[in-house]
Amino acid sequence: MITVRKRRTGLVTAAGVLGGVLAVTALGGTSNAATGPDDAGNPPQPQAQAGRTVAQDASDARIRITPGHGAHKVGIGDPVQVTVGNGKLTKVTMTAVATGAEIRGTLSPDGTFWKLDGRLERATKYQIAAEAVDTEGRPATENATITTVSPANNFIGHVSPLNGSTVGVGMPVSVNFDTAISDKAAVESEIQVSSSSGQRVVGHWLNDGRLDFRPEHYWKPGSTVTVQLSLDGVRKTVTFKIGRSQISTVDAATKKMTVVRNGKTIKTIPISSGSSEHPTYNGQMVVSEKFRHIRMNGASVGLTEKDGKPSYNIEAVPHAMRLTDSGTFIHGNYWGADSVFGSANTSHGCVGLKDVRGGTDGKQPAAWFFDNSMIGDVVIVKNSEDKATPAPDNGLSDWNMPWSEWVAGSTTR
């Protein structure tokens, strides 16, 4: 971790903390999420009815993480705890994003309460993952990401991807700051990104607190990317490797996804994307997170019934991979009839692949795609009824911005 003080001249500079920058949230999208009818093999239902059917199988256990997801400037001595109602906690893990180190905590004997042991580190991002079951054994999960306060007069920047990692060809370098940057040129000039492929790499300010770097076209497979930060005399270097090229194209019209690796088609998978009411984004998206299971709740993205209940509430969606921050995922769907995949678009905006409850069958299309995908892989959606593409700062959607516009957003050119 690098922390940098404000210069005496008033010029604000930046600092690097090696760690992932995206957090776990529930579903959504233009593009929202969760596909299909029920899990009894019935024909596709209207979407609202499908949501109610799935919700009937939801766990009664309700997990609460304190501080809540997305909390910033958390005090190093503030309490961090997890509680559950109508159930029992089975597992709670807390890790430092930058290092992956697990933070110790204590689970109460009755399984209703978990608390952090000791204090947190300053200027550090943590992820908390909690699992529970209700009285009938139905699982529930909850996740949160929190960031602790930085020292006075300092601020931090989180650099992704992780140092030493291997990622897909679509992975931009992203530096997220915990405060708005006023002198962008000064900060950008102290961060250099290069590739062993010789590709020209340019930075672009997506907003006042996020600076991304990418080449004009996807990274060359097998290349090494180097990020050098030189801030007030403190130097830091981050390197990561680009793996094989995998570009998966979802055709919402044909309801099929074609997976192309290193220029060769290796798989064609039937899918179900967003319905006419909730179409999936068109455009280029990048896998930013992978979850064996994740809870998806319509209320988190404003999709509720007239009585205020969520349109869907699925506790353990299997083989889920995030494509946008607003909630677009490509994930397993165990509740949809086999006839849906390849023939009907029924979701709230996500891309669904056939799966089984619990994601226990490795031969299912969703399991295969999950196991054969990595962070940074590209997923392109075309022919969706949604004419919009996700904004460049919506997840890792940088590639939707034309190169000339991208270069124009650099303060150093």
LINNORLIN-V227427 format. One record per pair of residues at least 6 apart in sequence whose ideal C-beta (glycine too) atoms are under 8 Angstrom apart, sorted by the first residue. I is the first residue (numbers start at 0). J is the second residue. Records with the same first field share a line. If there is no record, write none. Layout:
I=J + J
This chain:
0=14 + 15 + 16 + 17 + 97 + 122 + 123 + 155
1=14 + 15 + 16 + 228 + 230 + 233 + 235
2=14 + 122 + 149 + 150 + 153 + 155
3=12 + 13 + 14 + 153 + 154 + 230 + 231 + 233
4=152 + 153 + 231
5=11 + 12 + 152 + 153
6=12 + 231
10=182 + 185
11=154 + 180 + 181 + 182 + 185 + 186
12=185 + 186 + 189 + 230 + 231
13=154 + 156 + 174 + 176 + 180 + 186 + 189 + 190 + 228 + 230
14=122 + 153 + 154 + 155 + 156 + 228 + 230 + 233
15=155 + 156 + 157 + 158 + 174 + 228 + 230 + 235 + 237
16=97 + 122 + 123 + 124 + 155 + 156 + 157 + 158
17=97 + 158 + 161 + 162 + 237
18=95 + 96 + 97 + 98 + 124 + 157 + 158 + 159 + 161
19=96 + 124 + 157 + 159 + 160 + 161 + 288
20=124 + 157 + 158 + 159 + 173 + 175
21=159 + 287 + 288 + 321 + 324 + 394 + 395
22=68 + 69 + 126 + 142 + 143 + 144
23=68 + 126 + 128 + 142 + 143 + 144 + 288 + 290 + 293
24=68 + 299 + 324 + 326
25=293 + 294 + 295 + 296 + 299 + 300 + 326
26=32 + 33 + 295 + 296 + 297 + 299 + 300 + 311 + 316 + 326 + 328 + 347 + 349
27=299 + 300 + 301 + 302 + 325 + 326 + 327 + 347 + 348
28=273 + 277 + 279 + 280 + 300 + 323 + 325 + 326 + 327 + 347 + 348 + 349
29=273 + 277 + 278 + 279 + 280 + 325 + 327 + 348 + 385 + 387 + 389
30=273 + 277 + 278 + 279 + 280 + 323 + 325 + 326 + 327 + 348 + 349 + 385 + 389
31=273 + 277 + 297 + 300 + 302 + 326 + 327 + 347 + 348 + 349
32=295 + 300 + 326 + 327 + 328 + 330 + 346 + 347 + 348 + 349
33=50 + 53 + 295 + 297 + 311 + 313 + 316 + 332 + 346 + 347 + 349 + 351
34=271 + 272 + 332 + 334 + 335 + 339 + 345 + 346 + 347 + 349 + 350 + 351
35=43 + 49 + 271 + 332 + 334 + 335 + 336 + 339 + 345 + 346 + 351
36=42 + 43 + 44 + 49 + 52 + 334 + 335 + 336 + 339 + 345
37=44 + 49 + 52 + 53 + 334 + 336
38=52 + 53 + 56 + 333 + 334 + 335 + 356
40=336 + 337
41=336
42=336 + 338
43=49 + 335 + 336 + 338 + 339 + 343 + 345
44=52
46=274 + 276 + 277 + 310 + 345 + 346 + 347
47=304 + 310
49=311 + 334 + 345
50=297 + 309 + 310 + 311 + 312
51=304
52=334
53=311 + 312 + 313 + 334
54=308 + 309 + 311 + 312 + 313
56=137
57=137 + 312 + 313 + 314
58=86 + 131 + 132 + 133 + 137 + 138 + 139 + 314
59=85 + 86 + 133 + 134 + 135 + 137
60=83 + 84 + 85 + 86 + 87 + 131 + 132 + 133 + 137 + 138 + 139
61=83 + 84 + 85 + 86 + 139
62=81 + 82 + 83 + 86 + 88 + 129 + 131 + 139 + 140 + 141
63=81 + 82 + 83 + 84 + 141
64=80 + 81 + 127 + 129 + 141 + 142 + 143
65=78 + 79 + 80 + 81 + 82
66=73 + 77 + 79 + 143 + 145
67=143
68=142 + 143 + 144 + 145
69=143 + 144 + 145
70=143 + 145 + 146
71=145 + 146 + 177
72=146 + 147 + 148 + 149 + 177
73=79 + 119 + 145 + 146 + 147 + 148
74=147 + 148
75=118 + 119 + 120 + 121 + 147 + 148
76=118 + 119
77=119
78=114 + 115
79=93 + 104 + 114 + 115 + 119 + 125 + 127 + 145
80=112 + 113 + 114 + 115
81=88 + 91 + 112 + 113 + 114 + 127 + 129 + 141
82=111 + 112 + 113
83=110 + 111 + 112 + 129 + 131 + 139
85=133 + 134
86=131 + 132 + 133 + 134 + 139
87=109 + 110 + 111 + 131 + 132
88=106 + 110 + 111 + 112 + 113 + 129 + 130 + 131
89=110 + 130 + 131 + 132
90=128 + 129 + 130
91=104 + 106 + 113 + 127 + 128 + 129 + 130
92=101 + 127 + 128
93=101 + 102 + 104 + 115 + 125 + 126 + 127 + 128
94=100 + 101 + 102 + 125 + 126
95=102 + 120 + 123 + 124 + 125
96=123 + 124 + 125 + 126 + 144 + 157
97=123 + 124 + 161
102=115 + 119 + 125
103=115 + 116 + 117
104=113 + 114 + 115 + 116
105=113 + 114 + 116
106=112 + 113
107=113
110=131
113=129
119=125 + 147
120=147
121=147 + 148 + 149 + 150
122=146 + 147 + 148 + 149 + 150 + 153 + 155 + 177
123=146 + 147
124=144 + 145 + 146 + 147 + 157
125=144 + 145 + 146 + 147
126=142 + 143 + 144
127=142 + 143 + 144 + 145
128=140 + 141 + 142
129=140 + 141 + 142
130=138 + 139 + 140
131=138 + 139 + 140 + 141
132=138 + 139
133=139
137=314
138=292 + 314 + 315
139=294 + 314 + 315
140=292 + 293 + 294 + 314 + 315
141=294
142=293
146=177
149=155 + 177
154=176 + 177 + 178
155=176 + 177
156=174 + 175 + 176 + 177
157=174 + 175 + 176 + 177
158=172 + 173 + 174 + 226 + 228 + 237
159=172 + 173 + 175
160=166 + 170 + 172 + 239 + 374 + 375
161=239
162=237 + 238 + 239
163=238 + 239
164=239 + 240 + 374
165=239 + 240 + 241 + 242 + 373
166=239 + 240 + 241 + 242 + 373 + 374 + 375
167=241 + 242 + 244 + 245 + 285 + 286 + 372 + 373 + 374 + 375 + 376 + 377
168=217 + 218 + 219 + 220 + 241 + 242 + 244 + 245 + 246 + 375 + 376 + 377
169=217 + 218 + 283 + 285 + 286 + 375 + 376 + 377 + 395 + 398
170=218 + 239 + 241 + 285 + 374 + 375 + 395
171=211 + 212 + 213 + 285 + 395 + 397
172=192 + 200 + 211 + 212 + 213 + 224 + 226
173=209 + 210 + 211 + 212 + 395
174=190 + 209 + 210 + 211 + 212
175=208 + 209
176=208 + 209 + 210
177=208
178=208
179=207 + 208
180=186 + 204 + 207 + 208 + 210
183=204 + 207 + 210 + 410
184=410 + 411
186=210
187=202 + 204 + 210 + 409 + 410 + 411
188=410 + 411
189=228 + 229 + 230
190=202 + 210 + 212 + 226 + 227 + 228
191=226 + 227 + 229
192=200 + 202 + 212 + 224 + 225 + 226 + 227
193=200 + 224 + 225 + 227
194=200 + 214 + 218 + 219 + 222 + 223 + 224 + 225
195=222 + 223 + 224 + 225
196=218 + 219 + 222
198=214 + 215 + 216 + 218 + 219 + 222
199=214 + 215
200=212 + 213 + 214 + 224
201=212 + 213 + 214 + 405 + 406 + 409 + 412
202=210 + 211 + 212 + 409 + 410 + 411
203=210 + 211 + 212 + 213 + 391 + 397 + 400 + 405 + 406 + 408 + 409
204=210 + 408 + 409 + 410
205=211 + 391 + 392 + 397 + 408
206=392
209=392
211=391 + 397
212=226
213=397 + 398 + 405
215=402 + 405
217=244 + 246 + 377 + 398
218=224 + 241
219=241
220=241 + 242 + 243 + 244 + 261
221=240 + 241 + 242 + 243
222=240 + 241
223=238 + 239 + 240 + 241
224=238 + 239 + 240 + 241
225=236 + 237 + 238
226=236 + 237 + 238
227=234 + 235 + 236
228=234 + 235 + 236 + 237
241=375
242=373 + 375
243=260 + 261
244=259 + 260 + 261 + 262
245=258 + 259 + 260 + 371 + 372 + 373 + 376 + 377
246=259 + 376 + 377 + 379
247=256 + 257 + 258 + 259 + 368 + 372 + 376 + 377 + 378 + 379
248=256 + 257 + 259 + 378 + 379 + 380 + 381
249=255 + 256 + 270 + 272 + 279 + 329 + 350 + 378 + 379 + 380 + 381
250=256 + 257 + 381 + 382
251=272 + 273 + 278 + 279 + 344 + 380 + 381 + 382 + 383 + 384
252=381 + 382
253=382
254=269 + 270 + 271 + 272 + 340 + 341 + 342 + 343 + 344
255=267 + 268 + 269 + 270 + 341
256=267 + 268 + 269 + 270 + 350 + 352 + 368
257=264 + 266 + 267
258=264 + 265 + 266 + 267 + 268 + 368 + 371
259=265
266=367 + 368 + 371
268=352 + 364 + 367 + 368
269=340 + 341 + 342 + 352 + 353 + 364
270=340 + 341 + 350 + 351 + 352
271=332 + 335 + 339 + 340 + 341 + 343 + 344 + 345 + 346 + 350 + 351
272=278 + 279 + 344 + 346 + 348 + 349 + 350 + 351 + 380 + 383
273=279 + 344 + 346 + 347 + 348 + 349 + 383 + 384 + 385
274=344 + 345 + 346 + 347
275=344 + 384
277=346 + 347 + 348
278=344 + 348 + 383 + 384 + 385
279=327 + 344 + 346 + 348 + 349 + 350 + 380 + 383 + 385
280=323 + 327 + 348 + 380 + 383 + 385 + 387 + 388 + 389
281=380 + 381 + 382 + 383 + 385 + 386 + 387 + 388
282=379 + 380 + 387 + 388 + 389 + 396 + 399
283=377 + 378 + 379 + 388 + 396 + 398 + 399
284=322 + 323 + 327 + 377 + 378 + 379 + 380 + 389 + 394 + 395 + 396
285=322 + 375 + 376 + 377 + 378 + 394 + 395 + 396 + 397 + 398
286=320 + 321 + 322 + 329 + 372 + 373 + 374 + 375 + 376 + 377 + 378
287=321 + 322 + 374 + 394 + 395
288=320 + 321 + 374
289=319 + 320 + 321 + 369 + 372 + 374
290=319 + 320 + 321
291=317 + 318 + 358 + 369
292=315 + 316 + 317 + 319 + 358
293=315 + 316 + 319 + 328 + 330
294=312 + 313 + 314 + 315 + 316
295=311 + 312 + 313 + 316 + 319 + 328
296=309 + 311 + 312 + 313
297=303 + 309 + 310 + 311 + 312 + 347
298=308 + 309 + 312
299=309 + 326
300=325 + 326
302=309 + 310 + 311 + 347
303=309 + 310
304=310
310=347
311=347
313=334
315=357
316=328 + 330 + 331
317=330 + 331 + 333 + 354 + 355 + 356 + 357 + 358 + 365 + 366
318=330 + 331 + 352 + 354 + 358 + 365 + 366 + 368 + 369
319=328 + 329 + 330 + 331
320=328 + 329 + 330 + 369 + 372
321=327 + 328 + 394
322=328 + 329 + 350 + 378 + 389 + 394
323=389 + 393 + 394 + 396
324=392 + 393 + 394
325=389 + 393 + 394
326=348 + 349
327=348 + 349 + 350 + 389 + 394
328=349 + 350
329=349 + 350 + 351 + 352 + 368 + 378
330=349 + 350 + 351 + 352 + 354 + 365
331=351 + 352 + 353 + 354 + 355 + 358 + 363 + 365 + 366 + 369
332=339 + 340 + 346 + 351 + 352 + 353 + 354 + 365
333=354 + 355 + 356 + 357 + 358
335=345 + 351 + 353
337=353
339=345 + 351
340=351 + 352 + 353 + 364
345=351
350=378 + 380
351=365
352=363 + 364 + 365 + 368
353=363 + 364 + 365
354=360 + 363 + 364 + 365 + 366
355=363
358=365 + 366 + 369
360=366
361=367 + 370
375=395
377=398
388=396 + 399
389=396 + 399
390=396 + 399
391=397 + 398 + 399 + 400
397=405
400=408
406=412
